[in-house]
Amino acid sequence: MVTATNQPDTHEELYGRSQRRSLTAADLQTLPDDGNRYEIIRGQLIVSPSPSYRHQRASLKLGSALDTFLTDTGVGQAVAAPMDVYLSPNDVVQPDLLVVLEGRAEIIQNRGIMGAPDVVIEIVSPSSIETDFLRKSKLYELYGVREYWIVNPESQMVSVQTLHDDRFEITGEYSHDDLLTSSVLEGFELAVSVLFPKQAAESAQNAIEEPRPANDE
């Protein structure tokens, strides 16, 4: 999370500033540590509210699995949000999870990740779907992220996009009963069902099976 100053700006003030010029990483330093996630994409402010239980549960399970895999194999490091990723002066994001492989460990610095991670993972909420699927996909593609995972707790799906010839291609669409794999993290496997609480799965199934009330009219 960005560090607050003595007199932090509100995100409304910073948004107004973005209408006059492109924002930079320095602008983020003026914002309060208020539980929101603040990012800038192409110089524009993106504000995300505090995450939900389903979001945090998926993040914990996936982050733990990645950390175990990377520690056991020694091929890289996993980092969880909040951690600023500096892609350019006008593009500073905070992915939910990211992986940097061993050969590029120098981009991991105390104040943030200075360049594109090898794998970026976003766990979407209803308010962030458009940003994560469209805007961030284009951004990560532009800066050379090798693989982008989008985890959707509502649909209990994981979409994997892999960089080929500087363009993202969807290389996997994994549902609740599938085994998640990665072409960048060779040998990594995880049951998608692990990411989602059992009661959430049952609620989703009940919603599908519950009959609609009869129309008395």
C-alpha positions in Angstrom: 0.0 0.0 0.0 1.3 3.5 -0.8 2.6 5.6 2.1 0.4 8.4 3.4 1.7 11.9 3.8 0.9 14.3 6.7 -1.9 15.9 4.7 -3.1 13.2 2.2 -5.3 14.1 -0.7 -8.6 12.4 -1.2 -9.0 10.2 -4.3 -11.7 12.7 -5.5 -9.1 15.4 -5.5 -6.6 13.2 -7.3 -9.2 12.2 -9.8 -9.8 15.9 -10.5 -6.1 16.4 -11.1 -6.1 13.5 -13.6 -8.5 15.5 -15.7 -5.8 18.1 -16.3 -2.7 15.9 -16.7 -1.5 12.3 -16.5 -0.9 11.0 -13.0 2.4 9.5 -12.0 3.8 7.3 -9.2 4.5 10.4 -7.2 0.8 11.3 -7.1 0.0 8.0 -5.4 2.2 9.0 -2.5 -0.3 11.7 -1.6 -3.2 9.3 -1.0 -4.2 8.0 2.4 -3.8 4.4 3.6 -7.6 3.9 3.9 -8.2 0.3 2.9 -8.8 1.1 -0.8 -6.4 0.0 -3.5 -5.1 2.8 -5.6 -3.5 2.3 -9.0 -2.8 4.4 -12.1 -3.2 3.0 -15.6 -2.2 5.2 -18.5 -2.1 8.2 -16.1 -5.6 7.7 -14.9 -6.6 6.8 -11.3 -8.2 3.4 -10.5 -9.8 2.9 -7.1 -10.8 -0.5 -5.8 -12.7 -1.0 -2.5 -11.6 -3.4 0.2 -11.9 -7.0 -1.0 -14.6 -9.5 -0.1 -14.2 -12.7 1.9 -14.3 -14.8 -1.2 -11.6 -12.7 -2.8 -9.3 -13.0 0.2 -9.9 -16.7 0.6 -8.9 -17.3 -3.0 -5.9 -15.1 -2.6 -4.7 -16.9 0.5 -5.1 -20.4 -1.0 -3.5 -19.5 -4.3 -0.7 -17.5 -2.7 0.1 -20.4 -0.4 0.2 -22.9 -3.2 2.4 -20.7 -5.3 4.8 -20.0 -2.4 5.1 -23.7 -1.6 5.7 -24.6 -5.3 8.3 -21.8 -5.8 10.1 -22.5 -2.6 10.3 -26.3 -3.3 11.5 -25.8 -6.9 13.6 -22.7 -6.3 12.5 -21.1 -9.6 11.2 -17.8 -8.3 9.3 -15.8 -5.7 5.6 -15.1 -5.2 4.5 -11.7 -3.8 1.0 -10.8 -2.5 -0.8 -7.4 -2.5 -0.5 -4.8 -1.5 2.8 -4.3 -3.5 3.3 -1.6 -6.1 4.4 -2.7 -9.5 6.0 0.1 -11.5 5.5 -0.6 -15.2 6.1 3.0 -16.3 6.0 6.5 -14.7 2.2 6.5 -15.6 1.4 2.9 -14.9 1.6 1.7 -11.3 -0.6 -1.3 -10.3 -1.2 -3.6 -7.4 -2.0 -7.1 -8.6 -3.4 -9.5 -6.1 -0.6 -11.9 -6.6 2.5 -12.0 -8.8 5.5 -14.2 -9.6 9.0 -13.2 -10.5 11.2 -16.0 -11.7 14.8 -16.4 -10.4 16.6 -15.0 -13.3 14.8 -11.6 -12.9 15.0 -11.3 -9.1 16.7 -7.9 -9.4 13.3 -6.2 -10.2 12.1 -7.0 -6.7 13.0 -4.0 -4.5 11.9 -2.9 -1.1 9.6 -0.2 -2.4 8.0 -2.3 -5.1 8.5 -4.4 -8.3 10.4 -2.4 -10.8 9.2 -3.9 -14.1 6.9 -6.5 -15.4 6.5 -9.7 -13.3 6.5 -13.1 -15.1 3.1 -14.0 -13.9 0.3 -11.6 -12.7 -2.8 -12.8 -11.0 -6.0 -10.7 -10.5 -8.9 -11.9 -8.4 -11.9 -10.1 -9.8 -14.9 -8.6 -8.1 -18.1 -7.4 -9.8 -16.7 -3.8 -9.6 -13.4 -4.7 -11.2 -14.3 -7.1 -14.0 -14.1 -4.5 -16.7 -10.7 -3.2 -15.5 -9.2 -6.6 -15.0 -10.5 -8.3 -18.2 -10.0 -5.3 -20.6 -7.8 -2.5 -19.4 -5.3 -4.6 -17.3 -5.1 -7.3 -19.9 -4.0 -4.8 -22.5 -1.6 -3.2 -20.0 0.1 -6.4 -19.0 0.3 -7.5 -22.6 2.0 -4.2 -23.5 4.7 -4.5 -20.9 5.5 -8.2 -21.5 3.9 -10.1 -18.6 4.4 -13.7 -19.7 1.2 -15.0 -18.2 -2.0 -13.4 -16.7 -4.4 -15.3 -14.6 -7.9 -13.9 -13.8 -9.6 -15.6 -10.9 -13.4 -15.1 -10.7 -14.8 -16.2 -7.3 -18.4 -15.6 -8.5 -18.3 -18.0 -11.4 -15.6 -20.1 -9.8 -13.5 -19.9 -12.9 -9.8 -19.2 -13.7 -8.8 -17.8 -17.1 -5.2 -18.0 -18.1 -3.7 -15.8 -20.8 -0.2 -16.5 -22.1 2.0 -14.1 -24.1 2.7 -15.4 -27.7 4.4 -13.1 -30.2 3.7 -10.0 -27.9 0.0 -10.8 -27.8 -2.1 -12.6 -25.1 -3.8 -15.8 -26.1 -6.3 -17.6 -23.8 -4.5 -20.9 -23.1 -6.8 -22.2 -20.4 -10.3 -21.8 -18.9 -10.5 -23.7 -15.7 -13.7 -24.5 -13.8 -14.4 -25.6 -10.3 -13.5 -29.3 -10.9 -10.5 -28.7 -13.1 -6.7 -28.8 -12.4 -5.1 -25.4 -12.9 -1.7 -25.6 -14.7 0.7 -23.0 -16.2 3.1 -23.0 -19.2 5.3 -20.5 -17.4 5.4 -22.3 -14.1 6.2 -25.7 -15.4 5.0 -28.5 -13.1 2.6 -26.3 -11.1 -0.8 -27.9 -10.5 -3.7 -26.9 -8.3 -7.3 -28.1 -8.0 -9.4 -25.0 -8.7 -11.9 -26.2 -6.1 -9.2 -25.4 -3.4 -9.6 -21.7 -4.2 -13.3 -21.4 -3.4 -15.0 -22.0 0.0 -17.3 -25.0 0.1 -20.2 -23.0 1.3 -19.7 -20.7 -1.7 -19.8 -23.6 -4.1 -23.0 -25.0 -2.4 -24.7 -21.6 -2.5 -23.9 -21.2 -6.2 -25.3 -24.7 -6.9 -28.4 -24.1 -4.8 -29.0 -20.9 -6.8 -28.9 -22.9 -10.0 -31.2 -25.7 -8.7 -33.7 -23.6 -6.8 -37.0 -23.6 -8.7 -38.5 -20.3 -9.7 -41.8 -19.4 -7.8 -44.9 -20.1 -9.7 -46.6 -17.1 -11.4 -50.0 -16.8 -9.9 -51.3 -14.3 -12.4 
